[in-house]
């Protein structure tokens, strides 16, 4: 599926965020109404833009 966050896919940052969201969904802590790729990508983008995370590789 195409989304605007392709450059972050398959990076350590993406994998950690994706795993965290998957665990929250599995535990019924959250329910997703948006495709997970958009959520993971947006969080990745914000962390990098805020300089919390220096790089995504």
N, C-alpha and C positions, 0 to 999 in steps of 0.2 A: 504494500500500500504506500502511496506517495504522500509525503507530508513535508513541511518546510524545515524539519529538523534533521534531515538525513546526515548532515556532517557530524552529528553527535552519536549516531548509532554505532554500536559495537566498540565503544570506548569504555574504559573502566568506570567513568562517571555515569554513563548511561546504564551500564550493567548494575551498578549499586542502586541507583534510583529505581530502576525497573524491578529489581528484586524486592526492595522495600515496599513498593506499591503492590506487587503481587502478594506479598505476605499480608498486608493490610486488607486486601480484598478477600484473601482466603480465610482470614480470621473474622470476616464480617465487620471489620472496623470501619471500612469505607465502601461505598458503592460508586462505581464509575459511570458517569453519564456521557463521557467524552472518550474517544479512542485513546488507549493507553499511550500510544506513540506521541500524541500531542501533549499529553500531560508530562511524560518523561522528558520530551524535548524542550518544553517550555521551562521546566525546572532546571534542566541542564543549562539552557541559555541564560537564565537569570543568575545562576551561580557563577558562571564564567564572566558575565558582564559586570557583576558586582565585585569582581576580583576575590571572591571567597575561594574560588578554584582558579588556579593559574592557567591550566591548560586541560585539554580534554583527551589527550592521547595516552 
